[in-house]
Amino acid sequence: MLNVTRRSVLAGASALLMTSGRAIAADTAAGITRFDPELDTLIDVAAPIETIATGYRWAEGPVWVARGEYLLFSDVPANTVHRWKQGEGARPFLHPSGLSGPVPAGIREAGANGLTVDASGRLIMADSGTRAIARVDLATRRKTILADRFAGKRFNSCNDVALARDGAIYFTDPPYGLAEGDASPLKELRFNGVYRLRSTGKVDLIDQSLHRPNGIGLSPRGDRLYVACSDEAAPEIRVYDLNKDGLPSGPGRRFVDFTPEFRRGLPGLPDGMKVARSGYLFASGPGGIYVIAPDGRKLGMIATGKAIANCAFGEDNRTLFLTSSDSVARVRLKVAG
């Protein structure tokens, strides 16, 4: 059994790889697969999946910037945020995107990871390398650290973000950015948490029980929080019912189970997600992006042939952008995301 990093597990490989006693299959074929006829109301299974940029070490965190009509996405290991615009292609936008200066040996992923845009048009990022939640003015590219500690201890390596209507930021904090993971001497917190950062700056702990919290999303009404778990022992999306104060009314519960797909050897694990205004989830899992009904049913899967880390709605809100291993792709939807 080999000791492999998250990147190996999430990306899969063109050859078989052993991890936790199972074989990860070769990259899957590109295309859209229907599991339930309900999928046809959301996307055409014959819709082409177009690669729009390639050549990255690990593409992540896509977000559409409506005011400028462009896409931003992270290349986490390269410590760079890129900008893609129709007719111009992709080019570096922010470097370093995360940790500035020399990168210590104990840091595996120095760049920013998950991205979103707030109501004022500012970029909100999970800064893995700096181990913080940060805000960037897109005009000046000036960064402000919003939070880097809980209970006086530094975060592990902030991974993904979701923005509530009241300005609160929900985020996950696994140890992926640390070279030795949970065993890293840089790790100050004994757990890998899910948090809520209030607009006042106060940080609330949502859950400290998850082994590998990763992607995060909110329901349209803000009454449900979804968290993807990139845990080989429990690959799933969990859901938390939220009170009016934005905090959970009880413990989370399993919403979608990806154990069957993981055991089949499909490349990837639950990672990033986006929730449409209709309540449908577009969430990464083994094999690609799954389209999931509000009641948790898997309606279909969008595959690029590689693991897909994350996705975002953009353009006229009927394009789904996919950050897929070393590439960025897009596919058209029938409905607005």
C-alpha positions, -999 to +999 in steps of 0.1 A: +000+000+000+015+033-010+013+065+009-002+090-015-012+126-013-047+140-018-038+150-053-032+114-063-065+102-049-085+131-063-069+131-097-066+094-103-040+085-129-036+071-164-023+039-148-037+020-118-027+034-084-031+016-051-044+036-021-060+023+010-060-012-005-080-004-036-072+003-072-080+036-087-091+031-123-077+050-153-093+083-163-130+079-173-144+088-207-158+123-212-195+128-216-228+133-197-245+102-182-282+102-172-292+083-141-327+098-138-350+114-165-352+145-143-317+153-156-332+163-190-348+193-175-314+207-165-289+197-191-288+180-225-269+148-223-255+155-258-242+189-248-205+192-258-179+196-230-154+222-243-119+226-229-111+263-227-077+263-209-051+237-200-015+233-187-021+237-150-008+216-121-042+214-103-070+238-113-095+247-085-119+273-071-136+287-102-157+318-098-174+340-124-169+378-120-200+393-135-188+429-134-159+421-157-174+391-174-145+368-167-136+336-148-111+334-121-097+300-110-068+288-088-038+267-096-031+258-060+004+242-063+015+270-086+004+297-062-015+315-089-050+327-097-057+328-134-082+349-153-101+336-184-121+358-206-139+350-239-117+360-268-086+366-246-080+331-232-064+325-198-035+344-182-021+348-147-040+373-126-026+370-091+008+356-082+014+347-055-022+340-048-016+327-014+016+326+007+041+354-001+078+350+001+098+318+006+076+288+010+085+267+041+092+230+036+062+222+057+038+238+033+026+216+005+001+239-012+011+276-010-016+290-032-052+301-028-079+274-032-116+281-032-128+315-044-161+334-044-171+370-049-190+391-023-218+416-028-193+444-033-175+426-060-145+417-039-128+383-042-131+361-011-106+333-009-096+302+011-059+310+013-044+275+018-007+287+020-013+316+043-038+294+063-064+321+063-096+335+049-088+366+029-104+393+008-089+408-024-098+441-041-100+431-077-090+465-089-059+470-067-053+433-060-047+443-024-053+414+001-068+417+035-067+388+060-102+383+075-094+354+099-064+331+104-071+316+138-097+299+160-094+299+198-059+315+193-046+287+171-038+289+134-060+273+109-046+242+091-050+252+054-083+268+045-098+250+015-132+263+003-157+291+010-194+298+006-210+332+012-243+337+030-266+366+023-257+384+055-221+384+045-210+355+067-184+332+052-186+294+057-154+276+051-136+243+055-101+237+070-086+203+062-048+197+065-042+193+027-019+223+025+005+209+051+032+185+038+026+160+066-011+164+069-024+157+104+011+148+115+025+182+105+044+200+133+028+232+119-007+219+127-019+238+158-056+226+159-062+190+168-091+187+144-101+196+108-130+220+111-160+235+094-165+272+104-186+303+100-169+337+099-193+364+109-192+399+093-181+411+128-149+389+126-161+363+151-154+327+140-179+300+150-170+263+149-197+243+130-182+208+131-149+194+144-157+157+138-150+153+101-118+137+089-115+155+056-140+184+051-135+199+017-161+216-006-189+237+009-222+252-003-254+268+009-290+262-001-308+291-019-327+300+012-296+297+034-313+271+056-290+242+047-252+239+047-236+212+025-201+199+032-182+175+009-160+149+027-129+137+008-126+108+032-118+074+017-136+057+046-167+079+042-168+097+008-200+117+011-217+150+012-232+160+046-260+184+052-267+207+082-300+223+090-293+260+099-313+282+122-320+318+114-288+328+131-268+308+106-257+281+130-268+244+128-298+233+147-282+198+153-255+175+140-250+170+103-263+139+085-253+121+053-270+136+022-252+118-007-231+087-004-204+081-030-190+049-015-203+027-045-186+050-071-154+052-050-152+014-047-156+011-084-124+030-088-137+061-105-112+089-103-117+116-076-135+121-043-162+145-031-147+180-035-161+213-046-197+221-053-222+248-063-259+250-055-282+264-081-310+288-073-334+259-079-318+239-051-300+214-073-264+206-064-236+204-090-210+185-069-178+167-076-174+131-068-157+100-081-159+102-119-169+139-123-196+164-114-228+149-102-261+167-107-280+161-074-317+168-067-327+187-036-337+155-020-303+139-025-310+118-056-282+115-082-297+125-115-266+123-137-229+129-140-207+152-162-173+138-169-143+153-186-122+121-185-103+134-155-111+141-119-131+174-115-122+194-084-148+221-086-173+240-107-190+274-111-219+290-129-211+318-153-216+338-185-254+342-188-256+319-158-263+289-181-227+278-184-211+255-159-173+259-157-153+228-146-118+228-131-106+194-141-071+183-131-048+203-154-076+219-174-107+241-173-138+232-193-173+244-198-207+229-207-240+246-213-271+241-191-308+243-200-316+264-169-299+292-151-276+282-123 
